[in-house]
C-alpha cells in the first residue's frame, strides 16, 4: 500500500512540475514575441527618422505637405518611403503592433503623405497596389477622429 501511495505522490509532483514548466514556457514565448515586436517597431521608427532623405520628407509633410519639393523627390525614394508605411500596415494586420500604437507613432505622417498632392506626382495612389496603404490610412483617420489619449493603450 505504501508503494502505491509513493507512486501517486510522485505522479502528482510530476504533473505539477510539468504544468509549471508549461506555464513558464508560454510566458517566455509571449515575452520573446513582445521583444521581437518592439525590435521591429524601433527599426521602422529609426529608419523613418534617421535616414536624411526621409527626415526631409517628414519635415515637408509636417510643414503642410503642399511643398513642390515633394514632387521633385525621386520615385525610387518615394516608393521606399511608402514601403515603410506598408510594412507598418502589414505589422498591424498581423497583430504585431496595436492600432493605437500605429496611429500614435505613424498615423499622422501616413495621412499627411497620402493626402499630399505634390508627393504623389509621378505615381497613382489609386492603383490597386496601393490598396494596403489606402486601407492603413483609412484606419488611421478613423482612429484619429475618435482619439482620446490613454497611455494604457500605447504599449506593445
C-alpha positions as CSV (number, residue, x, y, z in Angstrom):
1,X,0.0,0.0,0.0
2,X,2.9,2.3,0.8
3,X,4.4,1.9,-2.7
4,X,1.2,2.9,-4.4
5,X,1.0,6.0,-2.2
6,X,4.6,7.0,-3.1
7,X,3.8,6.4,-6.8
8,X,0.7,8.6,-6.6
9,X,2.7,11.3,-4.8
10,X,5.4,11.3,-7.5
11,X,2.7,11.3,-10.2
12,X,1.1,14.4,-8.7
13,X,4.5,16.0,-8.3
14,X,5.3,15.2,-12.0
15,X,2.0,16.7,-13.2
16,X,2.6,19.9,-11.1
17,X,6.2,20.2,-12.4
18,X,5.0,19.7,-16.0
19,X,2.2,22.2,-15.6
20,X,4.6,24.8,-14.1
21,X,7.1,24.2,-16.8
22,X,4.4,24.7,-19.5
23,X,3.2,27.9,-17.9
24,X,6.7,29.3,-17.8
25,X,7.4,28.2,-21.4
26,X,4.2,30.1,-22.5
27,X,5.2,33.2,-20.6
28,X,8.7,33.1,-22.1
29,X,7.3,32.6,-25.6
30,X,5.0,35.7,-25.1
31,X,7.9,37.8,-23.8
32,X,10.1,36.9,-26.8
33,X,7.2,37.8,-29.1
34,X,6.9,41.1,-27.5
35,X,10.6,41.7,-27.7
36,X,10.5,40.9,-31.5
37,X,7.6,43.3,-31.9
38,X,9.5,46.1,-30.1
39,X,12.6,45.5,-32.2
40,X,10.6,45.6,-35.5
41,X,8.9,48.8,-34.3
42,X,12.1,50.6,-33.4
43,X,13.8,49.5,-36.6
44,X,11.0,51.1,-38.6
45,X,10.9,54.2,-36.5
46,X,14.7,54.6,-36.7
47,X,14.6,54.3,-40.4
48,X,11.9,56.9,-40.7
49,X,13.8,59.4,-38.6
50,X,17.4,58.7,-39.2
51,X,17.6,58.5,-43.0
52,X,18.3,62.0,-44.1
53,X,16.0,61.8,-47.2
54,X,13.2,60.5,-45.0
55,X,13.8,63.3,-42.5
56,X,13.4,65.8,-45.3
57,X,10.2,64.2,-46.5
58,X,8.8,64.2,-42.9
59,X,9.7,67.8,-42.4
60,X,8.0,68.8,-45.7
61,X,4.9,66.8,-44.7
62,X,4.8,68.3,-41.2
63,X,5.1,71.8,-42.8
64,X,1.8,71.1,-44.6
65,X,2.6,68.6,-47.3
66,X,2.0,71.1,-50.1
67,X,5.6,71.9,-51.0
68,X,6.6,71.4,-54.6
69,X,9.8,70.0,-53.3
70,X,7.8,66.8,-52.6
71,X,7.1,66.4,-56.3
72,X,10.8,66.5,-57.0
73,X,11.7,63.6,-54.8
74,X,12.9,60.6,-57.0
75,X,10.2,58.0,-57.5
76,X,12.5,55.3,-56.0
77,X,12.8,57.3,-52.8
78,X,9.0,57.8,-52.6
79,X,8.4,54.1,-53.1
80,X,10.9,53.3,-50.4
81,X,9.2,55.8,-48.1
82,X,5.7,54.4,-48.8
83,X,7.0,50.9,-48.3
84,X,7.7,51.8,-44.7
85,X,4.1,52.6,-44.1
86,X,3.1,49.4,-45.9
87,X,5.3,47.5,-43.5
88,X,3.6,49.1,-40.6
89,X,0.2,48.2,-42.2
90,X,1.4,44.6,-42.5
91,X,2.5,44.6,-38.9
92,X,-0.9,46.0,-37.9
93,X,-2.8,43.4,-40.0
94,X,-0.6,40.6,-38.5
95,X,-1.3,41.9,-35.0
96,X,2.4,42.6,-34.4
97,X,1.6,46.2,-33.5
98,X,-1.6,47.6,-31.9
99,X,-3.8,50.1,-33.8
100,X,-3.4,52.7,-31.2
101,X,0.4,52.5,-31.3
102,X,0.4,52.5,-35.1
103,X,-1.8,55.6,-35.1
104,X,0.1,57.5,-32.4
105,X,3.5,56.9,-33.8
106,X,2.9,56.7,-37.5
107,X,-0.6,57.7,-38.4
108,X,-0.3,61.4,-38.7
109,X,2.5,61.3,-41.2
110,X,0.9,58.5,-43.2
111,X,-2.2,60.6,-43.5
112,X,-0.3,63.7,-44.5
113,X,1.7,61.7,-47.1
114,X,-1.4,60.1,-48.6
115,X,-3.2,63.4,-48.8
116,X,-0.2,65.3,-50.2
117,X,-0.8,66.1,-53.9
118,X,2.8,67.1,-54.6
119,X,4.1,63.8,-53.1
120,X,2.1,61.7,-55.5
121,X,3.3,63.4,-58.6
122,X,4.5,60.6,-60.9
123,X,2.6,57.9,-59.0
124,X,-1.0,56.9,-58.9
125,X,-2.2,56.4,-55.4
126,X,-5.5,54.9,-56.7
127,X,-3.5,52.0,-58.2
128,X,-4.5,48.6,-56.8
129,X,-1.0,48.1,-55.5
130,X,-1.5,51.0,-53.0
131,X,-4.7,49.4,-51.6
132,X,-2.9,48.3,-48.4
133,X,-1.6,51.8,-47.8
134,X,-5.0,53.3,-48.5
135,X,-6.6,50.9,-46.1
136,X,-4.0,51.8,-43.5
137,X,-4.6,55.5,-43.9
138,X,-8.4,55.0,-43.7
139,X,-7.9,53.1,-40.4
140,X,-5.6,55.9,-39.1
141,X,-8.2,58.6,-40.0
142,X,-10.9,56.7,-38.2
143,X,-8.8,56.3,-35.1
144,X,-7.8,60.0,-35.3
145,X,-11.5,61.0,-35.3
146,X,-12.2,59.3,-32.0
147,X,-8.7,59.6,-30.5
148,X,-8.5,60.2,-26.7
149,X,-5.1,59.7,-25.2
150,X,-5.0,56.7,-23.0
151,X,-1.4,55.6,-22.1
152,X,-2.7,52.1,-21.2
153,X,-3.4,51.6,-25.0
154,X,0.0,52.7,-26.0
155,X,2.1,49.6,-25.3
156,X,3.5,46.6,-27.1
